[in-house]
Each structure stands twice: as C-alpha cells, then as structure tokens.
Amino acid sequence: MLKKLRLHRRILASVATAALLVSTFVPFASAAPKDKTTFTLSIMHTNDTHAHLDNIAKKATAIKEVRAEKPNSLLLDAGDVLTGTLYYNQFLGQADLEFMNLMGYDAMTFGNHEFDSGSTPEGHQVLADFVRNASFPLVSANVDFSVDPKFAKLYQDRIKNNPKGGQIYEGIIKKVNGERVGIFGLTTEETVNLSSPQVKFENYIKEAEKAVAEFEKVGVDKIIAITHLGYDDNPTVDNDLVLAERVDGIDVIVGGHSHTKLIEPVVVNKDEKGVAKNPTVIVQAYQYNDFLGTLDVQFDKKGVVVGQSGALIEISKKTEDPEVAALLTKYSSEIAELKNTSTGATAVEALPNPRLTDPAPVSVRRDETALGNLIADGMLDKAKEFNPNTVIAFQNGGGIRAAIDQGDITLGDVLTVLPFGNTLAVMDLTGSQIIRALEHSVSSVPRENGGFLQVSGMKFTYDSSKPAGSRVQSVEVMNADGTYTALNPTATYTVATNAFTAKGGDGYTVFAEVYNQGLVTDLGTPDWEVFTEYVQELGTVNPQIEGRIVDLAR
C-alpha cells in the first residue's frame, strides 16, 4: 500500500483573521431593493479545501439547496484544492476534481499549493492532469504558464468569451441571466517561496488593471476577481484589501490563501488615498470544505455595486447527498486500510497543532509546540544516522498540518500531520548563518509565519518587541551529554531540515545561498517515513514543551 503513495511538498501560508477592519472597510451592507434598474448576481464560493473530502456529500446538498433557490448562481473556487490529506496523497487531486466536475464549478484560480509538485521528477504533471480533466475553466491573469511545456495546449493568455473546460485563461466572460460577467484570477507572488513553481509570476496589481481594462473594452462592467492572495496578508507583497483599494473596476473579490472566515462580506469603498471609490465586495469561506460561501450582489444599470448580502453555510449541518456519498466510497474505502494501520506507537497525551484561530493564543507558526519538538527530534535522530556530526534540526511550522490524538498513532495520523513528502536534508552552516535563519523565523511574531522553525538540539531566546532582524538574544547548542554551550558565530554546525526549507523555501535566503553553493545534501527520505520510524523507536510518545524557544517580550 505504501508504494502506491506519491507524496508532495507543501508549505502553508499563514492564516489571517477578519477581526481588524479599519474605517475604510465597511462590513456588510444590506441588499438594495430589487427593481428593473438593478441586476442581482448570486455567487457560491469555496477556498483552501486542501483535499478534505469527508464532508463532500454534505457540501453537495448545500450547493443543490442554493441552486434550487437561485438556479443561475455561479460556483467559484479560490485555489489550494490540492494537497493536505490522504485523498490527495493517494489520488493526486483527481478525487477532488471528480466532485468539482459533478457539482458544476464555473471557474477556479490557482493556489500556491497547486504548484507543490514542481520539484518532483515529473514536474507539474499532477497540475497539468488536473487542468486537463476539469470540466470548468481555470483563470489566472498573473501566472505565465507558457514557460512550462506541460501547459502548451492548456494555456491561453487572453480573455475568452464562451470558455471551455480543461483550459487556463487570463479571464473569462460568462453570461448570467442575460448579463455578461467578467471573471479573472490572481495568485500570490509569494508562491515562489511557498511552493515549487516552474512557471513565472507577474505583479498582481498591474495584471489586475490590465484584465479590468480588457473587460471594460468589450463592454463588461460586472467584474469578479478570484484571488489566492490572502485577505489581509503581508501588504508589502499582496492581499485582497490592497487590491480592492488600488484597482478600480473590480466589483467582487472571491478570496483564498489566508483561510479567513469572513462571516459577512466586507466592502471597500475608498482607495489607497482615502478617496471614495465604487464599492468592491470581498468574501472568503475559511477552509477544508467547512463552509460554502454565498453572496448576492446588486448592480445598477451602470454596473456599479449598490447592495450586497452574504453568509457562510456550515456544511457539517447538512444531510448527505446519496449519489455523492456513494461515489465517495470509491475513494474512502481505498484509503481506509492505510489510514488505520498502526505504527505501533502510542501517544500518552493528545498532541495539538494549535493555530491562533483556536481558543488558546498559541500557534505552531509562532510558538514552540510539543508536536513540533517531536518531529524535529525525529529529524535530528535520522540525520545522525547519515552524518553523526549533525547537531541541530529545523522543522518549519507550516509543514505540520494536523494534531495527533491520544492513544494509538496510525499511519494515517502520520500522513495527515506530514502529508507532503518533504525529504530530509543536511547542510553545514556557520553560527552567524544560523542566527540569520532564526531572525527570519521570528521576524513575523506576534503574527503567524509558516516558516517559523520548530527546533531540536538547541534552544534560543528572542525579544519580539525589538525590530525584526535584531530580535535573537541568545542561542545555545546541546552537547552530547545534554548540557548546552553558547553558539559560536564563527564555528560550523551540521544542520538537518527538510529539502524545501533547505532550498530557501519560506524566504530563507540564507539557506538558498548555501544550497546554490552545492553545500546541501538531500538524504532522500520523506519526512513521514522519518517520523514513523522515530515514533516506532520510542514506542511510548510523550513530548513536552521544554523552553526551546522563548520570547522574552511575552
């Protein structure tokens, strides 16, 4: 069964929340009255589903119920369909796609995780197969697929009227209730650091302005951007709020990437200078097929938004659609045996994988966690088999995707925690390079950062009240006898991490420099195998938070 698995890398972008709205962002305006001078566009939307299919039959019911009331509703997805569970590991996105085709999606854009397979020997074959077999078009205005031959017959860099399924377009024009609606897509430029793309990314503002201008040139005045930028992610790179402020003519942004739970739509009605502009409505539906987003937008005869209303439908509360439930068994039965195979190890206590969206203000992407320690310890243990001089291990927090329950640890648990097959790598770093890496690790605190490093073989303190780049206060390396010695900036240390991070993923330029010098050795062993062997060796698993990472300001 294990030989059938093809595991791919991933790194998850940081989760944002919708709690902070400044005065220029007006949440939830009630819908304008319907009359002959207005046009109502209804949209269903999803994002960041990450191969979570267990509730797919209930999702089908929710979609059918909305269509029964609003038969001309568009169904859109904002990316990151691929990677995240055993359904992806086993079926490489084709299971997700069969359900998307069945449910009648109208369009989708690309998330950063759609490009995770780029570093494999097959390159983007998984993504090309996904596009080719889609019964709906995919839209992308700021990704240039022409540089990858796999997309030669799948990619058209233009706005397309009457688009076909199984093709990538800059944008498309759909006719809804007699009105033409323009739809285009955008993907975060951070994908070059967060994934393994073999395609080129262009500036999202410039490409959005270009797409809007092309729609308006042919008389389309109702425009939707499907984006995988993040609702309020790093504004120096890209996010939906900045897009709405800076690009005139976008009426609706259906967003993803930040996993934001926007219970109500957000309206941006001022530009970056605070000057009034035509409204842009932003929606996002959290993650993992937990919700189906709905939005009704009213336009006046000039194509200006004059009213809107929206909500999130909780999928778990729906009943299963029998047809879809029967179809799911084709996939779920195949992974059931694998999912329930015991590793032979037992967790004394549950090992959470907390996020700031949870009740406790702790996050694997900001704080030391017991599970993070366990995974990093396993990496260090395995790396020592290949190179006994290895003394430190780093595991990026965004690479840890799930918790482990108390009791028997199954192979399914392991593959869900580490589902992307990052291979183990070792490299030699100076103490000063390690400090640079740690500075980058904690640079976003108190915000989450997928590149936040869980560590083994060392401990360090930092002060998040200080400017980023000068936060690390002390670093100590563990000796063979369990004691610690202060890190020597000029000494050389052998460090283990996953190949994604070692190549500079998550913005680790210090690692990229070492990699480009040919000083990284990829050991080729997938992280899930490393972790499985380690917990089997332990038998009884009971990691603790040990003060390996301490923020002096908190």
Buried (B, 14 or more C-beta within 10 A) or exposed (E): EEEEBBBBBBBBBBBBBBEEEEEBBBEBBEBBEEEEEBBBBBBBBBBBBBBBBEBBBBBBBBBEEBBEEBEEBBBBBBBBBBBBBBBBBBBBBBBBBBBBBBBBBBBBBBBBBBBBBBBBEEBBBBBBBBBBBBBBBBBBBBBBBEEBEBBEEBBBEEBBEEBEBBBBBBBBBBEBEEBBBBBBBBBBBBBBBBBBBBBEBBEBBEBBBBBBEBBBEEEBBBBBBBBBBBBBBBEEBBBBBBBBBBBBBBBBBBBBBBBBBBBBBBBBBBBEEEEEBBBBBBBBBBBBBBBBBBBBBBBBEEBEBBBBBBBBBEBEEBEBBEEBBEBBEEBBEBBEEBBEBEBBBBBEBEBBBBBBBEEEEBBBBBBBBBBBBBBBBBBBBBBBEBBEEBBBBBBBBBBBBBBBBEEEBBBBBBBBBBBBBBBBBBBBBBBBBBBBBBBBBBBBBBBBBBBBBBBBBBBBBBBBEBEEEEBBEEBBBBEEEEEEEEBEEEEEBBBBBBBBBBBBBBBBEBBBEBBEEEBBBBBEBBBBBBBBBBBBEBEEBEBEBEEBBBBEEE
